[in-house]
Amino acid sequence: MAQVIIQGFLLSGLYALIAVGFTMIFSVGRVLNLAYGVYIMLGGYVYYVAVQILSLPKFPSFLLAGLAGIVFGVLTYLVLVKRFEKDPIAVEISTLILAVVMQAVIVLIFSTAPRSMWPLIPGRFEVFGVSILKNILFATAVSWVVLGSLMVFIHKTHIGRAIRAVSMDAKGAAVSGIDPQRINLVTWALSGVLGAIAGVFFATYTQLDPGMWVFPLITAVAVVIVGGIGSIIGSLIAAHIIGFMEVATTTWISADLRGVFTMALIIVVLVVAPKGLLGKAEL
C-alpha cells in the first residue's frame, strides 16, 4: 500500500504537468492540439543533445529545452493553427499531421533506436521501505512549483486574467479590448514550455524514442476528459486519479494492463458525466 501511495503521488505530479498545457489550449482556443506530444518529445531530445552530445550543464540544458518548447508552440500557432482557428476539425487534422511529420524528422536525425537519458538528479533513497528515484521526486517538486506559478500567473496578472476572460467568452473579451489572437499566442507559448519541461522529466523517467509523443498525448487526453475539458483544477484531480490507478494496476495486477483501467475510467466518465468531474470549460 505504501508503494502505491508514494509512487502514485509522484507519477501523478508528472501527469499533471503533462496534461495542463494541453488543457490550456482547449480552454482558450477551443481546439485539441494533437501535436502536443511533440512538445514533450522535443523537450526530451533538445535536453539529450545539449547534455549528452554538446556536454552542456544540466540546468542551462533544461532551460534550453523549455525555450525550444516556447518557440515550437509559437510557430505551431502562427504558421499552422492561426489559419484554421475557426475550424476545430482542420486544426486537429493539421496538428496530427504535424506530429507524424516531426516523428519522421526525429527518425531521420536520431534513427529509431531508443536512447537512455541521464537523470537530472541521480540516485535513489527509501521511505517506508519504498525505493524512490531522486529524479522522479525532483520532477514532482518542479511540477508543483511550475503549476503553482501558473495558477498565480493566471489569477493575479493582467495577461493571466485576459487568458481567463478569453477562455470564458472570446467575443466578450474582444469587446472589452482584449486581443484574442494575442492571448492565443501567449497560451500556445505556455503550452509549449509546459510540454517541453514535462518532456525532459518524462524522457529521464522512461527513455527517448521517436514514438514517445503518443503515450503522453493519450495521457493528456485521458486526464482532461476525466477532469473536465478545459478545467485546470479538474486536470490536476484527474491526473492524480489516473496516476494512482496506473501504479495500483502495475503493482497489484499486471503492468500489461496499466492503460486498460484508464480507458475504462474514460468510458465510465463519458457515460455518467460527459463534461468530466468538474464539468466546465474555463480556467
N, C-alpha and C positions, 0 to 999 in steps of 0.2 A: 504493500500500500504506500509506504514512504517513497518508493521509487517512482510510482505513478504520479503522486502528488508533486514531487520535486521536479522530475523531468517533464511532466505535463505543463507545469508553470513556466519552465524555461523555454520549452518549444512554443508555447502559446505567445510569448513575447515576440519571438521571431515571426510567427504567423501574423500577428497584429501589425507589425511593421510592413510586412509584405502586402497586406490587404488594404491598408489605409490609403496608400497612393492610388490604388485602383478605385476605391470608393470615392475619393475626391473628384476624379474625372467625371464619374457618373452624376454625382450630386450637383456639380456646377454646369457641365456641358450636356447632361442627359444623353451621353453616349457611352458605349462599352469599348474601352481601349484594349483590343485583343493583342496589341503589340506590347502590353505592359510587361509581360515576361521577358521581353528583350532588354528592358532597362535593368532587370535583375541579372540577366546573363552578361550584359555589357559591363556592369559594375564588377562582376567577378573576374572577367577577362582583363579589364583595364588594371585591376589590382594585381592580378597574376603577372602581367607584363611588367608593371612598374617594380614589383618586389623581386620576382624570381628571374627576370630577364635583364632588366635595367639596374637591378640591385639598389633601388631607392629605399630610403627608410619607410617603415610601415605606415606611420601617421601621414606623411605627405602623400603616399600612395593611396591611402584611404580617402583623403581629400580630393585627389585627382580622379578617383572613381566616382565620387559624388558630383564633381564638375562635369564629367563625361555624361552622367545621367541627366543633369540640367540641360546641357547642350542638345542631347538627343531628344529629350522631351520637348524642348522648344522647337527644334527642327521638325519633329513629327507633327506638331500643331501647325506651324507656318507653311510647310511645304505640302502637307497631305490633308490633315483634318480640316483646316480652315476652308478648304474648297468644298467640303461636303457637310458642313456644320448642320444644315437643316435636313439632312438625310441620314439618320442614325444607321440604317442598314448599310449604306455606302461606306460610312466610317468603319463599321465593324468589319466589312469585307476588306477594305483597303488596309486597315491595321493588321488584320490576319495575314494578308499577303506580305506586308512589310516584315512581319515576324518570320515567315518562311524564307524570305529573301535574306534576312540578316543571319538566319541559321546557316544558309548556304555560304554566305560570306565568311562566317566563322570557320566552317569546314575547310574552305579554300585556304585560309590563313593558318589554322592550327591543326587541321586534319580532324578525323572523327574520334581520335584517341582520347579517352578521359584522362584528366590530369588532377593530381592531388595538390592542394594548396597549403602552404604553411599557415597555421592558425595565427591570429593576431596576438593571442596570449597562449603559449604552450603549457602543457601540464594538466594535471587533474588533482582533485582532493576528495575527501569523503565527508558526507554529512548523514548522520543516522544510518551508516552502513551503505549509503548510496554513493557510487563513484560519479563525480561530476566533472565534466571538462571545463576548465577555466575559460576557454574560448566561448562556449555557449552561455556561460554565466555573464561574461562581458557583453556578449551580443544582446542578451536580455536587458541588461542595465542600460546599454546605449539605446535600445529600442524604446524603453520607457522615458529616457531623457528626451529623445527626439520627439516622441509622441506627445509628451507633456509640453514641450516647447511649441509644438504645432498647435495644440489646443489654446495655449496662451496667445500665440500669434493670431489665430482665427478669431478669438473672442475679445482681444484687448487692443489690437492695432487697427488703423484705418483701412489698410488693404484687407486685413482679415475680415473686418465687418463688411467690406464690399463683397468679398467672396461669399459670405453667408447670405447677403442680400441677393446676389445673383442666383445662388442655389435655391432660394425660396421663390423668387419671381424675377426672371431675367428682364422681362418687359418693364415691370415696375421699377427695377433698379436703373434701367436705361433712362426712364422718365425723370428719375431723381438726380441724373447727372453722372451715373456710373457707366463706364465703358465696358460692356460685357466681353468684348473681344480681348481687351487688355487683361481683364480678370481671368479669362480662359487661358491666356498665355502664361500668367503667373501660376495658375493651377497646374498646367502641364509641366512647368518647370519644377514645381514642388513634387509632383508625382514622379518625375524623372529622378530627382535626387533621393527621394524615399526608396524608390525601386532599386537604385544603384547601391545605396547603403545596405539594404536588405540583401542584395546580391553578393556583396563581399562576405557577409556572415553566412549566407546560405551555402556559398561555394566552399568556405572553410569548414563548414559543418558536414557537407556531403563531398562533392567533387565537381570539377569543371568538365562539361561536355557540351557539344553544340545543341543538344536537345534539352538542356536543363531549364529552358524557359517555360516548358509545358507544365510541369508539376506546380511551380509557383502560381502560374496563371489559373490553373484549376483550383488551387487552394484559395486564391483571392476571390474567385467567382463563388466558391462554396461559402466562404466567410460572409461576403456581402449579401448573398441570398438568405442565409440563416439569420444574419443580424438585422437585415432591413436595408435594401439597396439605397445607398446614398447617406446612411447614418454612420458617422464615425464611432459613436458610442456603441451602436449596435454591432459594428465590426469588431470592436475590442472584446465585447462579450462573446460573440460567436467564435472569435479566434481562440479564446480560452476553452470553450466547449469542445471545439474540434481538436485542439491540441491535446486536451486530456483524453478524449475518445481515442485518438490515434495511439497515444502512449499506452493506454489501458489495453487496447486491442493487441498491440505488439507484445506487451509484457505477458498478458494473461491468455491470449488465444493464439494468434499467429501473425507474423509480420506480413505474410502474403495477403491478409485480409484488412490491412491498415486502412485502405481507402473505401472499402465496402460499406462500413458503417457510416462514414461521412456522406456517401452518396445516398444511403438510406435516410439519413437525417434530412438531407435536402428535399427528398421526396415528401417526407412527413411534413416539413415546414411549408412546402408549396401547397399541400392539401389542406392543412389545418389553418395556417396563417400565411397566405400568399405574399403579403407585404413584409414578411420577416418578423423577428421578435419585437422590434420597436415600431415597425410598420410605418415609417415615414422616410421621405427622401430629402432631408435637409441636414446641414452641418450643425 
